Amino acid sequence: MGVRSDIMEAIERTKLKTKNILRMDDLPSREEAEPLFKVASYLEPIWRTGGLNLLPGKVLATLFLQPSTRTRLGFEISMNKLGGRVIAESMPSVTSRMASGESLEDTLQTLSAYVDIIAMRHPDPDIALKAVEEGARVPVISGGFGGYEHPVAGYTDLYTIWRTFGEIDGLTVLILGPDHVKSRVAHSLALGLTKFKTKIVLATEEARRTPKGVIQKLKDKKANFTEHLNPSRSQIEELVWDSDVVYLSAFVPCVPEEEPERSEWIERASKYHLNLELVEKARKELGKTIRIMHPLPRLPHIEMDHALDGTDHALYWKQVDLAQPIRMAMILSILFGT
Ligand code: CP
């Protein structure tokens, strides 16, 4: 079988054609997730070179109502590399008619007349999910809806683990940070890991623990998971040592804007800081390389020791790289042949 028929078969097996991707469950099991990884791995060399004319005449719109560096620009580059075109509304609350009170439903209905697919970010998951259902007439990919889910990050993270370890089964993944309420990336990764035979360890502050809805889904899926609340620094170090992957769940969405709350919050959260010494010591004593992931952006020097950058512990820049073929694989699986 040639590469072309291989990739066509993998696209088919994602079952994403003309579908939305709004949550991790939109690819219900590993039977659909692994083909997405396969499509992404075929696209990796294409992303790194000039691209391919696979989606001529197709247009993607980006509609981002929250700030973004990676997701919005990444979708725009991905569509360009696939031979499609892009229109971008990067500040819709200022420059679109939403500034005059037009609803998100009507905005999506209008965009659906112009484009073939929409990548969107929104601060309120209820508003966003309802508007997609009622207004969108073309597929929508969520680039993060409030504190709900971020499936693009979730599948990027799974793909990064898959590409690094060669498999996801059998690993222990620690999802660590002071606030798991708003960490949509943490929710998506935990839910995504349930498709595999992994041990999921959640560690956070009791007042900011993972939402009940996510915990219930983990239970419904019979996930192998534990939750550690208000861990001490020494407990955090033990959890790190017991892990194959430490996923820092990102401070940025949860840091208060205002002083003095900001400095107090950062002080309280400092016990979650990850340093090179800790993982290097684990390598010496346990003979294993603990991998560190982070969705970015990070607060400079607060969440982690930047000396980790450039070491084989750090996967976060690899996540940035591997998000590209994942975004391309999502767009292609949804639009190819439509
Ligand atoms: N990780 C992530 O979603 O990055 P952006 O907020 O820059 O898109």
Boltz pocket constraint, residues with backbone or C-beta under 6 A from the ligand:
constraints:
  - pocket:
      binder: B
      contacts: [[A, 67], [A, 68], [A, 69], [A, 70], [A, 71], [A, 72], [A, 143], [A, 144], [A, 153], [A, 295], [A, 296], [A, 297]]
      max_distance: 6.0
